[in-house]
């Protein structure tokens, strides 16, 4: 199952990428939303960094292992993840529309690796319209928060 959406942010591409690659900040944001984030890699931001994320879904504790697989400064980053019968790839691509405007394109591609994972993805596919709408709304809220933070720094 693949989901894609794009949003425009009124900020230079370098600033947007800088905020998106501030993993300390992203870890704090996730923790505020009830996720348990453990960084398994130490040091500077680079390909190969890993995290373990714990969360509760449908009454069960679950975990997700994430790995930063691609990092192209100011243009692209990709993270792969695996856990609870589902594996996937998450990509963020940045495109400078002008010196002060950046398009953020986010894609998620999920695949099942077990029977429970297949059941989960099948239920998502049946509600595809609703899932796509919620995905777009959440990405829109996330980019609005990014834009607000970038305006605070300016």
MDAnalysis code that builds the backbone (N, CA, C; Angstrom):
import MDAnalysis as mda
import numpy as np

u = mda.Universe.empty(462, n_residues=154, atom_resindex=np.repeat(np.arange(154), 3), trajectory=True)
u.add_TopologyAttr("name", ["N", "CA", "C"] * 154)
u.add_TopologyAttr("resid", np.arange(1, 155))
u.add_TopologyAttr("resname", ["UNK", "UNK", "UNK", "UNK", "UNK", "UNK", "UNK", "UNK", "UNK", "UNK", "UNK", "UNK", "UNK", "UNK", "UNK", "UNK", "UNK", "UNK", "UNK", "UNK", "UNK", "UNK", "UNK", "UNK", "UNK", "UNK", "UNK", "UNK", "UNK", "UNK", "UNK", "UNK", "UNK", "UNK", "UNK", "UNK", "UNK", "UNK", "UNK", "UNK", "UNK", "UNK", "UNK", "UNK", "UNK", "UNK", "UNK", "UNK", "UNK", "UNK", "UNK", "UNK", "UNK", "UNK", "UNK", "UNK", "UNK", "UNK", "UNK", "UNK", "UNK", "UNK", "UNK", "UNK", "UNK", "UNK", "UNK", "UNK", "UNK", "UNK", "UNK", "UNK", "UNK", "UNK", "UNK", "UNK", "UNK", "UNK", "UNK", "UNK", "UNK", "UNK", "UNK", "UNK", "UNK", "UNK", "UNK", "UNK", "UNK", "UNK", "UNK", "UNK", "UNK", "UNK", "UNK", "UNK", "UNK", "UNK", "UNK", "UNK", "UNK", "UNK", "UNK", "UNK", "UNK", "UNK", "UNK", "UNK", "UNK", "UNK", "UNK", "UNK", "UNK", "UNK", "UNK", "UNK", "UNK", "UNK", "UNK", "UNK", "UNK", "UNK", "UNK", "UNK", "UNK", "UNK", "UNK", "UNK", "UNK", "UNK", "UNK", "UNK", "UNK", "UNK", "UNK", "UNK", "UNK", "UNK", "UNK", "UNK", "UNK", "UNK", "UNK", "UNK", "UNK", "UNK", "UNK", "UNK", "UNK", "UNK", "UNK", "UNK", "UNK", "UNK"])
u.atoms.positions = np.array([
    [0.851, -1.176, 0.000],
    [0.000, 0.000, 0.000],
    [0.892, 1.233, 0.000],
    [0.603, 2.141, -0.912],
    [1.430, 3.334, -1.040],
    [0.578, 4.582, -0.816],
    [1.133, 5.500, -0.036],
    [0.493, 6.786, 0.231],
    [1.477, 7.887, -0.135],
    [0.975, 8.945, -0.786],
    [1.830, 10.071, -1.169],
    [1.058, 11.363, -0.987],
    [1.778, 12.399, -0.611],
    [1.195, 13.735, -0.559],
    [2.306, 14.774, -0.588],
    [1.948, 15.997, -0.923],
    [2.906, 17.105, -0.973],
    [2.297, 18.334, -0.319],
    [3.158, 19.110, 0.308],
    [2.758, 20.383, 0.917],
    [3.866, 21.394, 0.646],
    [3.494, 22.661, 0.552],
    [4.474, 23.729, 0.351],
    [4.709, 24.469, 1.658],
    [5.978, 24.803, 1.914],
    [6.372, 25.534, 3.115],
    [7.078, 26.807, 2.684],
    [6.699, 27.924, 3.291],
    [7.333, 29.211, 2.982],
    [8.625, 29.361, 3.768],
    [9.659, 28.672, 3.299],
    [10.988, 28.734, 3.920],
    [11.997, 28.163, 2.927],
    [13.261, 28.585, 3.015],
    [14.300, 28.046, 2.134],
    [14.524, 26.550, 2.373],
    [14.912, 25.854, 1.326],
    [15.078, 24.406, 1.377],
    [16.093, 23.974, 2.439],
    [17.172, 24.731, 2.616],
    [18.196, 24.357, 3.595],
    [17.638, 24.387, 5.014],
    [16.806, 25.392, 5.313],
    [16.213, 25.484, 6.648],
    [15.220, 24.353, 6.891],
    [14.424, 24.028, 5.872],
    [13.446, 22.940, 6.009],
    [14.175, 21.624, 6.242],
    [15.209, 21.355, 5.441],
    [15.960, 20.111, 5.620],
    [16.642, 20.074, 6.985],
    [17.172, 21.206, 7.421],
    [17.813, 21.262, 8.735],
    [16.860, 20.873, 9.848],
    [15.625, 21.341, 9.774],
    [14.642, 20.997, 10.803],
    [14.198, 19.543, 10.681],
    [14.026, 19.055, 9.447],
    [13.616, 17.661, 9.251],
    [14.702, 16.670, 9.651],
    [15.954, 17.077, 9.591],
    [17.044, 16.168, 9.957],
    [17.528, 16.402, 11.389],
    [16.789, 17.186, 12.169],
    [17.082, 17.382, 13.592],
    [16.387, 16.253, 14.355],
    [17.042, 15.100, 14.405],
    [16.409, 13.912, 14.967],
    [16.189, 14.009, 16.471],
    [16.995, 14.782, 17.176],
    [16.746, 14.988, 18.605],
    [15.372, 15.628, 18.805],
    [15.080, 16.635, 18.013],
    [13.789, 17.316, 18.086],
    [12.652, 16.371, 17.688],
    [12.839, 15.600, 16.615],
    [11.802, 14.670, 16.170],
    [11.536, 13.593, 17.217],
    [12.586, 13.142, 17.906],
    [12.407, 12.154, 18.973],
    [11.575, 12.735, 20.108],
    [11.817, 13.999, 20.459],
    [11.023, 14.652, 21.511],
    [9.564, 14.812, 21.080],
    [9.342, 15.177, 19.817],
    [7.975, 15.297, 19.305],
    [7.242, 13.962, 19.396],
    [7.917, 12.881, 19.032],
    [7.307, 11.552, 19.096],
    [6.993, 11.168, 20.537],
    [7.903, 11.471, 21.456],
    [7.690, 11.143, 22.869],
    [6.484, 11.898, 23.419],
    [6.287, 13.136, 22.986],
    [5.119, 13.910, 23.443],
    [3.815, 13.313, 22.939],
    [3.885, 12.533, 21.876],
    [2.690, 11.893, 21.331],
    [2.518, 10.464, 21.849],
    [3.276, 10.108, 22.877],
    [3.088, 8.815, 23.521],
    [3.933, 7.678, 22.979],
    [4.868, 7.961, 22.093],
    [5.740, 6.917, 21.563],
    [6.997, 6.820, 22.417],
    [7.514, 5.622, 22.553],
    [8.786, 5.421, 23.246],
    [9.863, 5.273, 22.178],
    [10.770, 6.231, 22.114],
    [11.795, 6.241, 21.072],
    [13.153, 6.004, 21.703],
    [13.848, 4.990, 21.195],
    [15.199, 4.678, 21.665],
    [16.137, 4.728, 20.466],
    [17.124, 5.622, 20.525],
    [18.105, 5.704, 19.444],
    [19.145, 4.619, 19.680],
    [19.340, 3.756, 18.688],
    [20.292, 2.656, 18.804],
    [21.668, 3.042, 18.283],
    [21.742, 4.122, 17.509],
    [23.007, 4.603, 16.947],
    [23.372, 5.920, 17.609],
    [24.644, 6.125, 17.811],
    [25.117, 7.379, 18.396],
    [25.923, 8.141, 17.351],
    [26.140, 9.406, 17.619],
    [26.971, 10.205, 16.729],
    [26.160, 11.111, 15.835],
    [26.832, 11.615, 14.809],
    [26.231, 12.579, 13.889],
    [25.177, 11.917, 13.007],
    [24.332, 12.745, 12.425],
    [23.302, 12.257, 11.511],
    [23.983, 11.682, 10.274],
    [23.698, 10.414, 9.992],
    [24.288, 9.752, 8.830],
    [23.451, 8.540, 8.452],
    [23.657, 8.060, 7.236],
    [22.967, 6.850, 6.806],
    [23.349, 5.706, 7.734],
    [22.390, 4.848, 8.020],
    [22.645, 3.714, 8.896],
    [22.184, 3.929, 10.328],
    [21.785, 5.155, 10.687],
    [21.274, 5.401, 12.037],
    [20.044, 4.532, 12.270],
    [19.877, 4.066, 13.522],
    [18.750, 3.184, 13.834],
    [18.026, 3.627, 15.096],
    [16.719, 3.333, 15.117],
    [15.874, 3.619, 16.271],
    [14.958, 2.428, 16.519],
    [14.510, 2.296, 17.747],
    [13.446, 1.352, 18.095],
    [12.325, 2.194, 18.694],
    [11.139, 2.052, 18.136],
    [9.985, 2.836, 18.571],
    [8.949, 1.886, 19.158],
    [8.533, 2.167, 20.380],
    [7.484, 1.391, 21.026],
    [6.194, 2.190, 21.046],
    [5.079, 1.514, 20.794],
    [3.784, 2.191, 20.773],
    [2.686, 1.185, 21.108],
    [1.513, 1.699, 21.372],
    [0.363, 0.861, 21.691],
    [-0.668, 1.037, 20.577],
    [-1.099, -0.094, 20.005],
    [-2.077, -0.059, 18.924],
    [-3.084, -1.173, 19.137],
    [-4.347, -0.810, 19.124],
    [-5.431, -1.779, 19.319],
    [-5.239, -2.611, 20.578],
    [-4.801, -1.950, 21.647],
    [-4.680, -2.605, 22.946],
    [-3.437, -3.453, 23.137],
    [-2.532, -3.454, 22.176],
    [-1.308, -4.256, 22.291],
    [-0.078, -3.366, 22.188],
    [0.947, -3.724, 22.982],
    [2.229, -3.035, 22.867],
    [2.960, -3.585, 21.650],
    [3.475, -2.694, 20.838],
    [4.171, -3.096, 19.615],
    [5.477, -2.322, 19.509],
    [6.361, -2.811, 18.654],
    [7.610, -2.083, 18.430],
    [7.913, -2.045, 16.939],
    [8.691, -1.060, 16.573],
    [9.048, -0.825, 15.188],
    [10.526, -0.485, 15.146],
    [11.284, -1.178, 14.311],
    [12.706, -0.889, 14.135],
    [12.868, -0.038, 12.879],
    [13.502, 1.120, 13.030],
    [13.687, 2.065, 11.927],
    [15.164, 2.232, 11.607],
    [15.449, 2.454, 10.325],
    [16.833, 2.653, 9.880],
    [16.850, 3.736, 8.801],
    [17.725, 4.721, 8.966],
    [17.908, 5.772, 7.968],
    [18.728, 5.178, 6.823],
    [18.099, 4.970, 5.669],
    [18.769, 4.280, 4.566],
    [19.353, 5.223, 3.524],
    [18.770, 6.409, 3.379],
    [19.300, 7.370, 2.409],
    [19.253, 8.762, 3.015],
    [20.296, 9.514, 2.766],
    [20.363, 10.891, 3.247],
    [21.134, 11.712, 2.226],
    [20.407, 12.494, 1.456],
    [21.018, 13.390, 0.477],
    [20.734, 14.812, 0.951],
    [21.741, 15.486, 1.512],
    [21.524, 16.801, 2.123],
    [20.708, 17.753, 1.249],
    [19.741, 18.359, 1.880],
    [18.839, 19.366, 1.314],
    [17.869, 18.842, 0.269],
    [17.861, 17.539, -0.026],
    [16.919, 17.080, -1.044],
    [16.109, 15.843, -0.670],
    [16.693, 14.860, 0.014],
    [15.982, 13.589, 0.187],
    [16.470, 12.832, 1.414],
    [15.536, 12.151, 2.073],
    [15.899, 11.186, 3.104],
    [14.879, 10.059, 3.070],
    [15.356, 8.852, 3.372],
    [14.485, 7.680, 3.385],
    [14.771, 6.851, 4.624],
    [13.704, 6.320, 5.196],
    [13.784, 5.479, 6.385],
    [13.034, 4.195, 6.082],
    [13.636, 3.051, 6.421],
    [12.922, 1.784, 6.318],
    [12.550, 1.337, 7.718],
    [11.460, 0.609, 7.805],
    [10.997, 0.143, 9.102],
    [10.418, -1.250, 9.008],
    [10.485, -1.952, 10.140],
    [9.928, -3.298, 10.187],
    [9.433, -3.579, 11.591],
    [8.256, -4.169, 11.663],
    [7.730, -4.538, 12.962],
    [6.270, -4.928, 12.877],
    [5.854, -5.798, 13.777],
    [4.455, -6.217, 13.898],
    [3.857, -6.708, 12.583],
    [4.637, -7.437, 11.799],
    [4.127, -8.050, 10.583],
    [4.057, -7.139, 9.375],
    [4.536, -5.915, 9.505],
    [4.504, -4.963, 8.396],
    [5.885, -4.343, 8.236],
    [6.325, -4.229, 6.993],
    [7.571, -3.513, 6.716],
    [7.229, -2.366, 5.775],
    [8.081, -1.364, 5.771],
    [7.766, -0.236, 4.915],
    [8.925, 0.690, 4.694],
    [8.701, 1.612, 3.790],
    [9.686, 2.632, 3.480],
    [8.984, 3.984, 3.521],
    [9.667, 4.949, 4.135],
    [9.146, 6.297, 4.323],
    [10.141, 7.246, 3.681],
    [9.681, 8.076, 2.757],
    [10.585, 8.996, 2.079],
    [10.111, 10.431, 2.157],
    [11.069, 11.333, 2.297],
    [10.787, 12.769, 2.274],
    [11.676, 13.387, 1.207],
    [11.044, 14.023, 0.228],
    [11.783, 14.686, -0.845],
    [11.475, 16.179, -0.798],
    [12.513, 16.985, -0.918],
    [12.359, 18.437, -0.893],
    [12.699, 19.015, -2.258],
    [11.911, 19.995, -2.680],
    [12.122, 20.654, -3.959],
    [11.980, 22.157, -3.746],
    [13.013, 22.909, -4.123],
    [12.971, 24.367, -3.981],
    [12.116, 24.943, -5.107],
    [10.970, 25.513, -4.752],
    [10.108, 26.151, -5.744],
    [10.584, 27.570, -6.035],
    [11.186, 28.186, -5.028],
    [11.781, 29.514, -5.141],
    [12.779, 29.628, -3.991],
    [13.547, 30.699, -3.916],
    [14.493, 30.813, -2.795],
    [13.814, 30.812, -1.423],
    [12.504, 31.143, -1.350],
    [11.803, 31.216, -0.066],
    [10.645, 30.227, 0.051],
    [10.538, 29.270, -0.869],
    [9.429, 28.314, -0.826],
    [9.932, 26.914, -1.183],
    [9.518, 25.931, -0.382],
    [9.968, 24.551, -0.560],
    [8.770, 23.612, -0.598],
    [8.762, 22.704, -1.562],
    [7.731, 21.661, -1.607],
    [8.266, 20.429, -0.884],
    [7.483, 19.932, 0.068],
    [7.818, 18.733, 0.829],
    [6.907, 17.618, 0.329],
    [7.494, 16.577, -0.269],
    [6.735, 15.419, -0.742],
    [7.047, 14.241, 0.164],
    [6.001, 13.644, 0.711],
    [6.169, 12.534, 1.642],
    [5.476, 11.311, 1.071],
    [6.191, 10.184, 1.085],
    [5.615, 8.932, 0.600],
    [5.849, 7.826, 1.624],
    [4.878, 6.943, 1.714],
    [4.958, 5.777, 2.588],
    [4.539, 4.575, 1.756],
    [5.348, 3.530, 1.776],
    [5.040, 2.297, 1.057],
    [5.098, 1.149, 2.053],
    [3.963, 0.490, 2.287],
    [3.876, -0.585, 3.276],
    [3.667, -1.928, 2.598],
    [4.263, -2.969, 3.186],
    [4.094, -4.334, 2.698],
    [3.972, -5.267, 3.896],
    [3.191, -6.308, 3.743],
    [2.988, -7.268, 4.830],
    [4.080, -8.327, 4.813],
    [4.504, -8.729, 6.026],
    [5.498, -9.798, 6.130],
    [4.969, -10.973, 6.954],
    [3.680, -10.937, 7.288],
    [3.053, -12.040, 8.024],
    [1.544, -11.970, 7.804],
    [0.845, -12.991, 8.251],
    [-0.608, -13.014, 8.102],
    [-1.285, -11.862, 8.855],
    [-0.921, -11.598, 10.118],
    [-1.532, -10.440, 10.786],
    [-1.235, -9.122, 10.058],
    [-0.051, -9.020, 9.473],
    [0.288, -7.833, 8.698],
    [-0.581, -7.710, 7.459],
    [-0.847, -8.831, 6.808],
    [-1.728, -8.818, 5.635],
    [-3.135, -8.374, 6.008],
    [-3.613, -8.869, 7.148],
    [-4.946, -8.472, 7.604],
    [-5.001, -6.971, 7.892],
    [-3.957, -6.453, 8.514],
    [-3.900, -5.020, 8.807],
    [-3.907, -4.206, 7.517],
    [-3.053, -4.578, 6.566],
    [-2.987, -3.831, 5.306],
    [-4.283, -3.961, 4.506],
    [-4.913, -5.136, 4.562],
    [-6.177, -5.308, 3.844],
    [-7.249, -4.389, 4.416],
    [-7.282, -4.258, 5.742],
    [-8.268, -3.354, 6.347],
    [-7.973, -1.901, 5.961],
    [-6.693, -1.547, 5.844],
    [-6.339, -0.195, 5.400],
    [-6.749, 0.032, 3.943],
    [-6.560, -0.986, 3.107],
    [-6.924, -0.856, 1.697],
    [-8.433, -0.696, 1.529],
    [-9.203, -1.390, 2.364],
    [-10.658, -1.274, 2.279],
    [-11.129, 0.132, 2.654],
    [-10.393, 0.786, 3.511],
    [-10.731, 2.152, 3.936],
    [-9.774, 3.157, 3.297],
    [-9.303, 2.861, 2.098],
    [-8.251, 3.646, 1.457],
    [-8.563, 5.146, 1.389],
    [-9.757, 5.499, 0.995],
    [-10.113, 6.915, 0.883],
    [-9.973, 7.642, 2.211],
    [-10.471, 7.021, 3.260],
    [-10.385, 7.624, 4.594],
    [-8.931, 7.684, 5.062],
    [-8.158, 6.625, 4.792],
    [-6.744, 6.580, 5.187],
    [-5.959, 7.666, 4.454],
    [-6.194, 7.811, 3.152],
    [-5.493, 8.842, 2.378],
    [-5.841, 10.240, 2.880],
    [-7.103, 10.467, 3.201],
    [-7.528, 11.771, 3.711],
    [-6.844, 12.077, 5.043],
    [-6.824, 11.102, 5.957],
    [-6.176, 11.304, 7.254],
    [-4.674, 11.517, 7.093],
    [-4.047, 10.769, 6.171],
    [-2.616, 10.921, 5.910],
    [-2.322, 12.346, 5.438],
    [-3.101, 12.821, 4.480],
    [-2.902, 14.176, 3.953],
    [-3.121, 15.224, 5.044],
    [-4.146, 15.044, 5.869],
    [-4.409, 15.998, 6.955],
    [-3.259, 16.028, 7.956],
    [-2.747, 14.861, 8.328],
    [-1.658, 14.807, 9.311],
    [-0.363, 15.378, 8.753],
    [-0.082, 15.099, 7.487],
    [1.106, 15.691, 6.863],
    [0.938, 17.207, 6.793],
    [-0.266, 17.670, 6.489],
    [-0.533, 19.106, 6.459],
    [-0.312, 19.758, 7.815],
    [-0.772, 19.104, 8.886],
    [-0.548, 19.643, 10.235],
    [0.935, 19.635, 10.577],
    [1.641, 18.560, 10.194],
    [3.072, 18.460, 10.472],
    [3.847, 19.568, 9.759],
    [3.540, 19.799, 8.481],
    [4.254, 20.848, 7.751],
    [3.887, 22.235, 8.283],
    [2.662, 22.406, 8.780],
    [2.284, 23.685, 9.395],
    [3.108, 23.934, 10.656],
    [3.336, 22.882, 11.445],
    [4.176, 23.003, 12.644],
    [5.608, 23.340, 12.238],
    [6.121, 22.678, 11.195],
    [7.473, 22.976, 10.707],
    [7.579, 24.438, 10.282],
    [6.602, 24.893, 9.514],
    [6.630, 26.268, 9.026],
    [6.574, 27.260, 10.192],
    [5.759, 26.963, 11.187],
    [5.664, 27.828, 12.368],
    [7.001, 27.893, 13.103],
    [7.656, 26.743, 13.265],
    [8.959, 26.721, 13.938],
    [10.010, 27.478, 13.143],
    [9.982, 27.328, 11.836],
    [10.945, 28.048, 11.003],
    [10.706, 29.553, 11.075],
    [9.453, 29.967, 11.139],
    [9.147, 31.395, 11.268],
    [9.574, 31.927, 12.629],
    [9.509, 31.083, 13.670],
    [9.962, 31.488, 15.004],
    [11.466, 31.724, 15.025],
    [12.220, 30.922, 14.226],
    [13.678, 31.061, 14.181],
    [14.110, 32.288, 13.393],
    [13.253, 32.721, 12.462],
    [13.626, 33.840, 11.572],
    [13.636, 35.171, 12.290],
])
